[in-house]
C-alpha cells in the first residue's frame, strides 16, 4: 500500500475504531507541505510529530530535509503505527501518547509538529 492509498486506511479505521481517530479527515499533501515549510531548517535536532496518522506530514517532513534518524512519530492507533513502520522503517515510530514524549529523554528538540485538531 502506498501513501497515496492512506485514505482507505483512514476511512477503515474511522469506521472500525472511531474512538481512536482524532481527525475527521487525513491531512492533505498540500497542508503537509505547508506545515513542513514552517520547520526551522537552520538547526539540527529531533522533530516530533504528534498524531502521525497515515504519514502525509511525515513524508513532507522527510521531503523538506528532516533526517530520518531525527524524526519521532507518535501515534495511538495500532493500524496506523504498523503502516508508518512499513512505510518509514528508518524513523522512530512510537505507539504512545503525546504525554509520553518526555520519557524519550530528548534534549535537543527542533520542533513539535501536529496535524491534530
LOTITI-134893 format. One line per field, with one value per residue: y, z, x of N, C-alpha, C in turn. Coordinates in steps of 0.02 Angstrom, whole numbers. Example, Ala and Ser with C-alpha at 12.3 -4.5 7.8 and 13.67 -1.06 7.14 Angstrom:
REM LOTITI-134893
n_Y c(-284,-112)
n_Z c(390,354)
n_X c(660,642)
ca_Y c(-225,-53)
ca_Z c(390,357)
ca_X c(615,684)
c_Y c(-165,2)
c_Z c(390,394)
c_X c(660,645)
REM end
This chain:
REM LOTITI-134893
n_Y c(-59,107,275,358,287,307,356,252,170,262,291,163,141,245,202,74,98,225,296,299,388,551,651,715,692,636,724,834,825,951,1029,962,987,1126,1139,1078,1170,1270,1230,1252,1255,1289,1234,1087,937,842,808,805,723,730,623,551,476,433,465,574,703,661,613,734,805,730,749,884,889,842,735,559,490,586,603,581,496,499,397,336,241,74,14,121,141,23,38,156,111,17,97,193,143,190,293,345,268,286,198,273,395,575,631,547,581,644,543,498,565,662,797,896,965,1013,1046,1027,951,947,883,867,906)
n_Z c(0,-44,9,-52,-46,79,118,110,218,325,322,346,476,540,532,595,718,784,903,914,826,792,701,571,442,340,333,198,55,17,133,218,156,173,312,338,279,373,467,565,477,493,595,691,764,855,780,821,785,816,820,694,602,439,379,293,333,391,279,209,298,292,155,158,213,342,437,437,554,649,661,754,769,842,879,915,862,821,692,610,662,624,484,468,514,415,299,332,380,436,526,694,762,876,972,1061,1181,1167,1287,1331,1274,1345,1410,1320,1334,1254,1219,1130,1045,896,840,867,787,734,664,722,768)
n_X c(43,31,76,-14,-130,-180,-303,-406,-361,-372,-512,-563,-518,-583,-714,-709,-644,-684,-661,-526,-476,-428,-447,-556,-530,-393,-236,-203,-93,-49,-70,17,142,147,150,274,358,366,453,600,744,872,941,988,920,796,638,474,327,159,22,35,-36,-85,34,59,107,223,295,309,390,509,536,563,686,714,810,797,833,812,677,532,388,230,93,-69,-157,-153,-157,-118,9,75,69,144,269,297,304,399,533,651,629,585,452,328,217,122,61,56,92,189,308,409,476,568,685,742,846,875,767,704,580,403,275,107,-39,-157,-325)
ca_Y c(0,169,331,385,249,317,370,191,151,310,281,99,150,290,161,20,121,298,323,302,435,619,697,693,675,638,786,834,834,1023,1050,932,1025,1193,1131,1063,1231,1312,1200,1285,1211,1316,1200,1016,914,799,835,761,729,702,601,543,450,396,481,629,753,625,614,803,822,699,783,951,883,815,670,506,473,640,608,539,499,470,378,291,190,20,5,175,128,-29,67,202,72,-13,149,234,99,223,343,318,269,269,183,305,460,634,642,502,601,662,483,485,596,704,862,943,960,1069,1065,980,962,908,897,852,965)
ca_Z c(0,-47,48,-88,-27,150,130,130,286,371,325,379,548,563,539,643,783,784,965,908,772,818,646,531,376,341,308,126,38,17,203,245,130,204,381,336,261,432,511,564,444,506,652,693,823,845,760,848,753,857,780,627,559,378,359,245,361,399,214,194,340,262,92,174,234,409,434,463,623,692,660,802,756,894,854,960,825,804,619,583,684,580,418,473,519,349,250,355,427,466,577,759,769,945,986,1127,1186,1166,1355,1344,1238,1393,1429,1271,1356,1202,1246,1076,1004,849,829,877,733,745,622,761,779)
ca_X c(0,70,49,-71,-189,-192,-374,-443,-340,-402,-585,-575,-508,-636,-775,-699,-618,-690,-635,-453,-460,-438,-463,-613,-503,-320,-205,-190,-22,-35,-64,79,199,146,173,345,394,373,503,665,793,939,970,976,885,738,573,423,262,106,-35,62,-90,-68,101,67,152,287,329,326,447,568,549,589,755,724,844,754,850,789,604,497,316,188,27,-104,-193,-107,-155,-77,78,102,78,201,331,308,322,456,570,710,611,563,379,310,146,118,27,100,117,245,369,461,513,620,747,771,866,884,708,699,510,348,227,46,-97,-217,-368)
c_Y c(62,222,361,349,255,330,307,167,197,297,215,105,195,251,109,44,197,331,329,349,505,668,671,675,676,704,780,843,908,1050,1024,971,1094,1190,1120,1125,1276,1287,1238,1237,1234,1285,1126,999,872,839,783,775,694,684,592,512,411,416,537,682,723,629,684,826,793,733,852,948,860,746,617,490,527,643,556,549,464,457,328,232,137,9,59,164,77,-2,115,164,38,38,188,194,133,277,307,325,244,258,208,371,516,646,599,526,622,603,466,514,639,773,915,936,1023,1093,1008,999,919,931,883,914,988)
c_Z c(0,-2,14,-69,48,166,147,200,337,378,359,454,578,575,594,713,788,847,964,853,798,764,608,460,381,313,233,115,39,88,232,221,164,276,383,319,321,480,508,535,456,568,651,756,804,823,782,812,797,813,707,577,499,349,309,270,371,335,196,235,312,196,103,201,305,402,468,536,673,700,707,792,812,865,902,924,800,728,587,601,638,510,417,475,453,300,268,404,461,517,641,763,839,950,1057,1123,1185,1235,1371,1312,1286,1414,1379,1292,1303,1231,1192,1028,961,843,849,827,746,696,658,771,851)
c_X c(45,38,-12,-135,-205,-265,-413,-425,-374,-477,-603,-568,-562,-701,-767,-681,-623,-661,-558,-430,-476,-459,-523,-592,-427,-294,-194,-115,-3,-27,1,140,204,171,249,386,406,427,569,717,865,972,953,937,825,677,522,357,211,46,-15,13,-65,0,111,115,221,328,352,386,512,586,579,660,766,756,801,769,829,713,573,422,278,119,-4,-137,-144,-102,-111,-4,110,115,138,267,348,335,385,499,629,693,592,487,363,235,133,81,79,130,177,311,425,504,568,687,780,786,872,825,703,628,464,295,165,-9,-161,-258,-365)
REM end
